[in-house]
Structures are given as structure tokens and as C-alpha cells.
């Protein structure tokens, strides 16, 4: 065997071994969805550590913190693994399918202006991988409902985990991959980095998702980041319905070639992902560049933006826009607007 052929054989063997290591068993069963309760009826029982440990392994989670509203102030970012023991599937980890956190209309989670509130990542190795194609995973469905997020700060990636990509962001919720649903929740005074060409999502940052992040019947006020004052998506489809997005700010300047400033309310950048905005009000948001209300760019012009029954008015600061609609910047395959008012 020649030196060249020997080298080729060794390389092929290494690739085969790598495939053996990273390929998850096809028969790996999902972990059961367990009902869990944070607290035993008193405010003092609803601690940060209890919540952190409960959310880490998913389930249907509710609170029992007493009859009055409660704020839980965090010193570390909450997170959910991809498997029941945070180990790879080929190491015995069983895929998690659900993490639902229901605040019952009484619970506020606060980052105290210092830390991001929640983080999940289908490609985070320390959370366990289901297969070697972690970028295609939507097995874990994260749902937040009837809960308030305030003062989250994702200016820096939480210690010990990777960025969600594109520079990061997501003061309240930062996710790469998996699947996100938000229902009847409030996001106020959350933030991330103030200057960056791509990073964003003062409240929510989603990247690399295959299933649309669904945000319904919720309110976003006073959040800010370099891009996407309220919501930022990078290569992740969005469905936004019955939402109020008011008084948020994309703080950057110079757009993508500078330090951001796009999308005062909603920011999307990617390829073939679609965004739907339905029966939603987007107003009084500000930018340092374009898309004071909504910024949408499909880089290969294959994605679509659909706006139905919505009001996008009174947003300010835009340096560029689409057509005569100053509150909107759009580049993509198809823009559909129906029964909507856009300045």
C-alpha cells in the first residue's frame, strides 16, 4: 500500500469511526412528559434554584407560590437540555419533547438587569445531542404562557454555553433550533447588546429553527437591542398573532454593514424562512437604520412576508424603507399585505 493510499484509508476509517460515534440510535425513545410544580404554597418556596433545576429537564411546569403575584429575580440564566439527563442520545440520553412553563398570570421572571432569562440550544453539546444533525432538530417544544419577563440582559452569552449564533441576543428568551411557542405573556425592559451588525432581540432571539416560532396574544414594551428591539429571527420562521409591540428600540446604527439599528419592532434575516404578522399592532418603535416597524430580508430572495389585519404606524428613525411605507423594509420573494395600515 502506498503512502498516499494508506493516508486515504486512514482518513476514510476516521470518518467511519466519527459516524459511529455521532449517529444516535434510531430506536431511542423520547423521555416521558412529567407534570411538575414549583413551590409548596408559599412565596419563599419559589426560589431561583428550584426553578432552574425543574426547567432543566423539561415537563409541564406550573407554580404554587401562594395567592399573590410573585417576582423571581435570577442571578443565572434558566435553561432546558435536549435530553432527560443532558447527555447525547448515544450515551443514553432520551430526547425531551416538551418544556411548558405556565405562570398562571401571577409570575414574573426578572433578569435583574444583569442576566438573560432563558436559553435553549439544540446544538449545545452540554445539553445532549439527539443526532449529529443537531441543526435540524425541533424535538423539544418550549412553551411559555401566562408569564411576564422583565429586565433580562443578554448583552453577553451566559457562562458555560455557546452563542445562539449571529452575535447572540435575546434578553428574555434566546434559542437556537428546537421549537418555541409564547402565549399570553408580557416582555418589558429586556435588552441585549446595543451595537452589532447582526445580533438582536431585546426580548426574543430565535435562530436556525425549522418550525415557525409562534408568538400569540402577548405584549412587548420598552425592550431594546442592536437589531430587533422586541423580536429578532435569524434563519428562523415566525408567526406573530394578536400581539402588541410598542416602544421598543433597535439601538445600533449603520445597518448590517455597520453596527445594526434595523427592526425597531421585528427583525428577520435569513434565506427561505417565511414570516407572518397577523392582527398585530406595531407602533412607537425606533431604529437607527431601517425598518422602524418591521425589517425583513431574505438573502436569496426565497422567503416571504405576509401581513394581515395589522397596524404598523408611528414608528420612527428609519434611514431607508420600502416604497412609500417608511415603517417597513422588505427584500424577499413575495410581500403580501391585506386589511392592514402601514405608514
Buried (B, 14 or more C-beta within 10 A) or exposed (E): EEEEEEEEEEEEEEEEEEEEEBEBEEEBEBBEBEEBBBBEEEBEBBBBEBBBEBBBBBBBBBBEBBEEBBBBBBEBBBBBBBBBBBBBBBEEBBBBBBBBBBBEEBBBBBBBBBBBBBBBBBBBEEBBBBBBEBBEBEBBBBBBBBBBBBBBBBBEBBEEBBBBBBBBBBBBBBBBBBBBBBBBBBBBBBBBBBBBBBBBBBBBBBBBBBBBBBBBBBBBBBBBBBBBBBBBBBBBBBBBBBBBBBBBBBBBBBBBEBBBBBBBBBBBBBEBBBBBBBBBBBBBBBBBBBBBBBBBBBEEEBBBBBBBBBBBBBBBBBBEBBEEBBBBBBBBEEBEBEEBEBB
